[in-house]
Amino acid sequence: MNIANWGNYPRIKSHLFSNVTLDEVPELTTHKKDLIVRGNGRSCGDSSLNKNAILNLSKVKFNKKGMIYNYIDHELLVNSSASIGEVLDNYSLKNIILPVIPGSRIISVGGAIAADIHGKNHYLNGSLVNHVRCLDILTASGELITATPKENSDLFYATCGGMGLTGIIVSAGIRMTNTETSVLKQQISLCENIDKLIEESQNHRSSEYFSAWVDLSSTRTHGRGVVISGNFASARELLDHDVAYLETAYSNSLLTVPFYLSSKLFNHLSVKALDRLYYHMQKHKRRRAQFTGLNSFFFPMDAVKHWNRLYGRRGFIQYQFVVPDSDVLKQIIFLVKRERLYSTMGSLKIFGEQNRQYGSLSFPMKGYSLSMDFKLTPNLFKVLDYIDEIVAESSGRVYLAKDSRMKAEVFRKMYGRAVDEFLEVKAKYDPCNRFNSLLAERLCLKL
């Protein structure tokens, strides 16, 4: 069948194995010489694509919900097939949330661990691996191994961020976070250029959550943007709020894009119009105290179902990098604008320190991270290759979970000795390279 991930690029023909039971997974793993596991397909890269066999574990659950919460240890035992949204739906109203929340509620827990996701609070909580207590991993031999930061730690850290190449994550134990309410108090600040945006971003690092939107299409200003920070509201802060709000705070009303639009509609004029509209909408919102629910704060794009169809059938490239220096960030923003690679999704985050562990290919590092969505154009890959070199020269990284075109030699330059360490762990647990993907082939992440 034809299959693609969320970015619709690349699109390949492969055999998709779904409706597989847990008892059938070991046999399938040992008999298929070349396969990869895929969650909900929300990755924009090619890390969960394989031209031979793709295994979907959506039906593999140990109970109806696919999760059990231990209120004594505050630990959630959850199937890898459960989504981030399912976890929050089950526990957020009990004021129990995930310590790290990505940008989409549809991402599977297994995919989140394989990509070692980060959120709007990395500078405080780090990436997801800091909160995973244990993993049950089905290795290439068909053996189910429990890995923790202390037991089978090499497999544990290589799997967190290993893009599914070390084995199949069956379930995970995650330390959860308690909040007083599940409503956030949001603050919005407008910045007229990139320097003020960076300065304002630093001023909000005391907030529980922070992100910024960067206008990459404006010709009047260089990098104007909107800083959005938030903290969970206290019960006292909500006392004066009306019941009607509280009834809608948890909803995420869905619009939908019913079919693929013509890619010609996504041009510099339409992008500039959308960016201008968003900027002025935020200008209106900031005039009042803004309380908001989890969905609207963490997952604004999920409110538009099938929004990836806006880019047309050819798809789009989602590109995210992190660099340690703000001058490099500004250089790349200027380059993107100069080359007219307009993106309506310029999302800026600040990362804190990330502890490096042996064999880990985890993406975050201290610095500035910018994520952008680009329509496929004739010169796009050439410009992104040039940006890759700038990122590599500054000791930065490109996010593997969103990548579908980076070159192997540049990847090696970015991730350094971590690549060799990862391959050493992979050789131990998957010596025959059963777990393989388009990303692994392209970046030479195989023995």
Helices and strands as residue ranges (DSSP letters): E 2-3, E 12-13, E 15-17, H 25-31, E 36-38, E 53-56, E 67-70, E 75-79, H 84-91, G 92-94, E 96-97, H 109-114, H 122-125, G 128-131, E 132-138, E 144-147, H 153-159, E 168-175, E 177-178, E 184-191, H 194-203, E 209-214, E 225-232, H 235-238, H 243-248, E 255-256, G 263-265, H 268-285, E 290-292, H 294-298, G 300-303, E 304-305, G 307-311, E 316-323, H 326-338, E 347-351, E 367-375, H 380-393, E 397-398, G 400-402, H 408-415, H 417-429, H 438-443
